[in-house]
């Protein structure tokens, strides 16, 4: 946690110094007020000197005004520093996650990453805010209070030898139980977020399979588990505050009892007893303020550990130190490619080699689980190969800057994802400067212009997050149009026509052939009609290449391909 705080608070060094100086002034002023009050009692009230009382009262008023002004300024800058700190940590987390490959995202889990960028950052932000207002003040008040109490009466100060250790024991016992529970709470918050996210994302499936009550019970279990841990923590601190208040009140009684005896014996002035009582209260209040920090520190430490785990990750997919600059039209080559997921015994892809040239359509087919989606995911480096190489224009993609590589690729993923906004804003994701004419042209090619024109707002028609207000086929066509707007050198269609009817599929493929005539096109498809006329068909079987060629050649030479085709069409239609 110290490294994280040092890293993100360093830019705020000057405001931190200012806040520290202001808090020091406040602490000195608060320690000086009881001394002034003692003087008024001893040298003013006791002897009836009204002038002295007025003069000292004026000094006390001036000190109080200074304290009020410094409190306002220090609180303002403390809030600015803590909010800025939270903003910087969130920004750094977001930027770091943007560099993650699918491997790192899967390792942490989406719900956990969201929790770390919200709840965990908030815990640290609150720690910084409280630290600037309490952590700096408490030790000054405690040490200064002890010194000032000793100045008032040394024998009576012996009470501190009992009071302070007693409070420390109570706090230590409770905190030893609370620290592990704080770490556990963050894990359980992750679990609640995970269950909630699954339920919101899969609401249609849940209702279709009448699993609403089951999901309610699952969420209730995760929620009850978090609530139980939170209640345990709160019970501990519900016990702490009354215990500390009891010690504080008993301390006040002890001071008045023993101090009264010393005043009665003439060994201590009445004003000094009043000041001593005020210092005892300040000392105990500073201990209680420190306790509030101790309450926050364990949870913030657990949050800092989780945030640091994300920030310290070295992504498996990263830019090279000296990136290359390929020159060409987008030739894609797979050269003896192997890929296996971390910890997996078997490779998903083995010995895959083929060339996809510009102006040609290369289709990739195979049974479910044969590795088609994993294969095309290697082109934009969503993963890196574990052996072999993927090359674009003769350059290994690992030698390219990722932004340069991604700018050359138009990807339409298996699950078409649209962002909250409008049709136009989604189409401009790939090229923000595209004009309306280019957007309508892309929509026309993608067979989406008709239903977009039917919307009252046209390109300004609203799109919900994930495109949930559109049908599956509409989402796919807008995702295809989004890739077309970019005009990349390489198109990757990962089973992007599955939600289209046969007529729309045929019109779309014909339009795409005209639009992408100079580009390299990689198509993953389950529907045979989509890939029958491809220039090259790569057949995958359990991660290995079972055949490469045109449709007619593969029908004669590749049993795996022939089986896939005849499972969908008749022998006559396949000819």
CORLIN-V331683 format. One record per residue. N is the residue number from 1. RES is the residue in one small letter. PHI is phi as a letter, one per 20 degrees, with the letter a starting at -180 (NA if undefined). OMEGA is omega in whole degrees, 0 to 359 (NA if undefined). BURIAL is # if it has 16 or more other ideal C-beta (glycine too) atoms within 10 Angstrom, else .. Layout:
BEGIN
N	RES	PHI	OMEGA	BURIAL
N	RES	PHI	OMEGA	BURIAL
END
This chain:
BEGIN
1	x	NA	181	#
2	x	f	179	.
3	x	f	181	.
4	x	f	179	#
5	x	f	180	#
6	x	f	184	.
7	x	f	187	.
8	x	e	178	#
9	x	e	180	#
10	x	g	179	.
11	x	f	182	.
12	x	d	184	#
13	x	g	182	.
14	x	f	176	.
15	x	g	179	#
16	x	f	178	#
17	x	f	179	.
18	x	f	180	#
19	x	f	180	#
20	x	f	179	.
21	x	f	180	.
22	x	f	179	#
23	x	f	176	#
24	x	f	177	.
25	x	f	179	#
26	x	f	182	#
27	x	f	179	#
28	x	f	179	.
29	x	f	179	#
30	x	f	177	#
31	x	f	183	#
32	x	e	184	#
33	x	f	178	#
34	x	f	177	#
35	x	f	177	#
36	x	f	179	#
37	x	f	178	#
38	x	f	179	#
39	x	f	179	#
40	x	f	181	#
41	x	f	185	#
42	x	f	188	#
43	x	d	179	.
44	x	d	182	#
45	x	f	185	.
46	x	f	183	.
47	x	d	178	.
48	x	m	180	.
49	x	e	183	.
50	x	f	179	.
51	x	g	179	.
52	x	f	180	#
53	x	f	180	#
54	x	f	180	.
55	x	f	180	.
56	x	f	176	#
57	x	f	176	.
58	x	f	177	.
59	x	f	179	.
60	x	f	179	#
61	x	f	179	.
62	x	f	178	.
63	x	f	180	#
64	x	f	178	.
65	x	f	177	.
66	x	f	178	.
67	x	f	179	#
68	x	f	180	.
69	x	f	180	.
70	x	f	179	#
71	x	f	180	#
72	x	f	182	.
73	x	f	181	.
74	x	f	178	#
75	x	f	179	.
76	x	g	183	.
77	x	f	175	#
78	x	f	179	#
79	x	f	180	.
80	x	f	180	.
81	x	f	183	#
82	x	f	178	#
83	x	f	177	.
84	x	f	177	#
85	x	g	179	#
86	x	f	178	#
87	x	f	182	.
88	x	f	180	#
89	x	f	179	#
90	x	f	179	#
91	x	f	180	.
92	x	f	177	#
93	x	f	181	#
94	x	f	180	.
95	x	f	179	.
96	x	f	181	#
97	x	f	179	#
98	x	f	179	.
99	x	e	183	.
100	x	f	167	#
101	x	e	179	#
102	x	g	180	.
103	x	f	181	.
104	x	f	179	#
105	x	f	180	.
106	x	f	180	.
107	x	f	180	.
108	x	e	185	#
109	x	n	182	.
110	x	g	180	.
111	x	g	180	#
112	x	f	179	#
113	x	f	178	#
114	x	f	180	#
115	x	f	181	#
116	x	f	181	#
117	x	e	180	#
118	x	c	185	.
119	x	f	182	#
120	x	f	178	#
121	x	f	179	#
122	x	f	178	.
123	x	f	179	#
124	x	f	179	#
125	x	f	178	#
126	x	f	177	#
127	x	f	180	#
128	x	f	181	#
129	x	f	179	#
130	x	f	180	#
131	x	f	181	#
132	x	f	181	#
133	x	d	186	#
134	x	d	187	#
135	x	f	179	#
136	x	f	183	#
137	x	f	187	#
138	x	g	181	#
139	x	f	178	.
140	x	f	180	#
141	x	f	182	#
142	x	f	181	#
143	x	f	179	.
144	x	f	178	#
145	x	f	179	#
146	x	f	180	#
147	x	f	180	.
148	x	f	177	#
149	x	f	177	#
150	x	f	178	.
151	x	f	181	.
152	x	f	181	#
153	x	a	183	#
154	x	f	181	.
155	x	g	180	.
156	x	f	180	#
157	x	f	177	#
158	x	f	177	.
159	x	g	180	#
160	x	f	180	#
161	x	f	178	.
162	x	d	188	.
163	x	f	186	#
164	x	f	178	#
165	x	f	179	.
166	x	f	177	.
167	x	f	180	#
168	x	f	179	.
169	x	f	180	.
170	x	f	181	#
171	x	f	181	#
172	x	f	180	.
173	x	f	182	.
174	x	f	182	#
175	x	f	178	#
176	x	f	176	.
177	x	e	188	.
178	x	f	186	#
179	x	g	178	#
180	x	f	181	.
181	x	f	179	#
182	x	f	178	#
183	x	f	181	.
184	x	f	180	#
185	x	f	181	#
186	x	f	177	#
187	x	f	182	.
188	x	f	172	#
189	x	f	175	#
190	x	g	183	#
191	x	f	178	#
192	x	f	179	#
193	x	f	181	#
194	x	f	181	#
195	x	f	181	#
196	x	f	180	.
197	x	f	178	.
198	x	f	182	#
199	x	f	180	#
200	x	f	180	.
201	x	f	185	.
202	x	d	185	.
203	x	g	181	.
204	x	f	179	.
205	x	f	180	.
206	x	g	181	#
207	x	f	181	.
208	x	f	181	.
209	x	d	176	.
210	x	l	182	.
211	x	d	183	.
212	x	f	181	.
213	x	f	178	.
214	x	f	180	.
215	x	f	176	#
216	x	f	178	.
217	x	f	180	.
218	x	f	178	.
219	x	f	180	.
220	x	f	180	.
221	x	f	179	.
222	x	f	180	#
223	x	f	180	.
224	x	f	179	.
225	x	f	177	.
226	x	f	181	#
227	x	f	180	.
228	x	f	179	.
229	x	f	179	#
230	x	f	179	.
231	x	f	178	.
232	x	f	178	.
233	x	f	182	#
234	x	f	177	.
235	x	f	179	.
236	x	f	182	#
237	x	e	171	.
238	x	f	176	.
239	x	f	184	.
240	x	f	186	#
241	x	f	176	.
242	x	f	179	.
243	x	f	180	#
244	x	f	178	#
245	x	f	177	.
246	x	f	178	.
247	x	f	182	#
248	x	f	181	#
249	x	f	177	.
250	x	f	178	.
251	x	f	178	#
252	x	f	178	.
253	x	f	181	.
254	x	f	180	.
255	x	f	180	#
256	x	f	181	.
257	x	f	183	.
258	x	f	179	#
259	x	f	177	#
260	x	f	178	.
261	x	f	181	.
262	x	f	177	#
263	x	f	180	#
264	x	f	180	.
265	x	e	180	.
266	x	m	182	.
267	x	e	184	.
268	x	b	178	#
269	x	f	181	#
270	x	f	180	.
271	x	f	179	#
272	x	f	178	#
273	x	f	178	#
274	x	f	179	#
275	x	f	180	#
276	x	f	178	#
277	x	f	179	#
278	x	f	180	#
279	x	f	177	#
280	x	f	179	#
281	x	f	178	#
282	x	f	179	#
283	x	f	182	#
284	x	f	177	#
285	x	f	178	#
286	x	f	176	#
287	x	f	179	#
288	x	f	176	#
289	x	f	177	#
290	x	f	178	#
291	x	f	177	#
292	x	g	177	#
293	x	f	178	#
294	x	f	177	#
295	x	f	184	#
296	x	e	186	#
297	x	f	181	#
298	x	g	180	#
299	x	f	177	#
300	x	f	178	#
301	x	f	177	#
302	x	f	178	#
303	x	f	179	#
304	x	f	178	#
305	x	f	180	.
306	x	f	178	#
307	x	f	179	#
308	x	f	179	.
309	x	f	178	.
310	x	f	183	#
311	x	f	183	#
312	x	e	182	.
313	x	f	171	.
314	x	e	185	.
315	x	g	178	#
316	x	f	176	.
317	x	d	184	#
318	x	b	178	.
319	x	f	176	#
320	x	f	179	.
321	x	f	179	.
322	x	c	184	.
323	x	f	177	#
324	x	e	178	#
325	x	c	183	.
326	x	f	177	#
327	x	c	181	.
328	x	r	186	.
329	x	d	176	.
330	x	o	176	#
331	x	f	180	#
332	x	d	180	#
333	x	c	171	#
334	x	d	185	#
335	x	d	178	.
336	x	l	187	.
337	x	f	171	#
338	x	c	176	.
339	x	b	174	#
340	x	c	179	#
341	x	f	181	.
342	x	g	178	.
343	x	n	182	.
344	x	f	179	.
345	x	f	183	.
346	x	d	177	.
347	x	f	177	#
348	x	f	177	#
349	x	c	182	#
350	x	b	172	#
351	x	l	182	.
352	x	e	179	#
353	x	c	172	.
354	x	a	183	#
355	x	c	175	.
356	x	d	188	#
357	x	d	176	.
358	x	f	181	#
359	x	m	180	.
360	x	c	175	#
361	x	d	178	#
362	x	d	181	#
363	x	e	179	#
364	x	c	181	#
365	x	c	180	#
366	x	r	180	#
367	x	f	179	#
368	x	g	179	.
369	x	n	181	.
370	x	e	175	#
371	x	o	184	#
372	x	f	182	#
373	x	f	178	#
374	x	f	181	#
375	x	f	183	#
376	x	f	177	#
377	x	f	179	#
378	x	f	182	#
379	x	f	177	#
380	x	e	178	#
381	x	m	168	#
382	x	f	168	#
383	x	c	172	#
384	x	d	179	#
385	x	f	175	#
386	x	e	176	.
387	x	b	183	.
388	x	n	183	#
389	x	b	170	#
390	x	d	185	#
391	x	d	172	#
392	x	c	184	#
393	x	l	175	#
394	x	n	181	.
395	x	d	177	#
396	x	g	182	#
397	x	f	178	#
398	x	f	178	#
399	x	e	181	#
400	x	d	170	#
401	x	f	186	.
402	x	f	178	#
403	x	f	178	.
404	x	f	180	.
405	x	f	184	#
406	x	f	180	#
407	x	f	181	.
408	x	e	187	#
409	x	c	171	#
410	x	d	186	#
411	x	d	171	#
412	x	d	187	#
413	x	f	181	#
414	x	g	177	.
415	x	d	183	.
416	x	f	180	#
417	x	d	177	.
418	x	d	182	#
419	x	e	176	.
420	x	f	182	.
421	x	q	178	.
422	x	c	176	#
423	x	f	181	#
424	x	f	181	#
425	x	f	177	#
426	x	f	179	#
427	x	f	182	#
428	x	e	178	#
429	x	g	182	#
430	x	e	181	#
431	x	b	186	#
432	x	f	184	.
433	x	e	181	.
434	x	f	179	#
435	x	e	184	.
436	x	f	180	.
437	x	f	178	.
438	x	f	178	#
439	x	f	180	#
440	x	f	177	#
441	x	f	178	#
442	x	f	178	#
443	x	f	179	#
444	x	f	179	#
445	x	f	182	#
446	x	e	180	#
447	x	m	181	#
448	x	d	185	#
449	x	f	184	#
450	x	f	184	.
451	x	f	175	#
452	x	f	177	#
453	x	f	180	.
454	x	f	177	.
455	x	f	183	.
456	x	g	185	.
457	x	e	181	.
458	x	m	180	#
459	x	f	179	#
460	x	e	179	.
461	x	f	183	#
462	x	f	175	.
463	x	c	177	#
464	x	f	179	.
465	x	g	182	.
466	x	n	181	.
467	x	m	185	#
468	x	f	177	.
469	x	e	176	.
470	x	d	176	#
471	x	f	180	.
472	x	f	179	.
473	x	f	177	#
474	x	f	178	#
475	x	f	181	#
476	x	f	183	#
477	x	f	176	#
478	x	f	177	#
479	x	f	177	#
480	x	f	178	#
481	x	f	179	#
482	x	f	178	#
483	x	f	181	#
484	x	f	179	#
485	x	g	184	#
486	x	f	183	#
487	x	l	182	#
488	x	e	177	#
489	x	e	182	#
490	x	c	174	#
491	x	d	177	#
492	x	c	178	#
493	x	d	183	#
494	x	e	180	#
495	x	l	188	#
496	x	e	182	#
497	x	d	187	#
498	x	f	183	#
499	x	e	183	#
500	x	e	175	#
501	x	f	187	.
502	x	f	181	.
503	x	f	179	.
504	x	f	179	#
505	x	g	182	#
506	x	f	179	.
507	x	f	181	.
508	x	f	181	#
509	x	f	178	#
510	x	f	179	.
511	x	f	180	#
512	x	f	180	#
513	x	f	179	.
514	x	f	186	.
515	x	f	186	#
516	x	d	186	#
517	x	g	182	.
518	x	d	185	.
519	x	d	173	#
520	x	e	183	#
521	x	c	174	#
522	x	d	184	#
523	x	c	170	#
524	x	d	183	#
525	x	b	174	#
526	x	e	184	#
527	x	e	185	#
528	x	f	182	#
529	x	f	181	#
530	x	f	189	#
531	x	d	184	#
532	x	g	184	#
533	x	e	178	.
534	x	f	179	#
535	x	f	181	.
536	x	b	178	#
537	x	c	177	#
538	x	d	182	#
539	x	d	178	#
540	x	d	176	#
541	x	c	181	#
542	x	l	174	#
543	x	n	180	#
544	x	d	179	.
545	x	f	179	#
546	x	e	179	#
547	x	r	177	#
548	x	c	178	#
549	x	r	176	#
550	x	e	185	.
551	x	g	185	#
552	x	f	180	.
553	x	f	182	.
554	x	f	177	#
555	x	f	182	#
556	x	e	189	.
557	x	d	186	.
558	x	c	181	#
559	x	f	180	.
560	x	f	179	#
561	x	f	181	#
562	x	f	179	#
563	x	f	179	.
564	x	f	182	#
565	x	f	184	#
566	x	f	175	.
567	x	f	182	.
568	x	d	182	.
569	x	c	179	.
570	x	e	180	.
571	x	f	181	.
572	x	f	181	.
573	x	f	182	.
574	x	f	184	.
575	x	f	NA	.
END
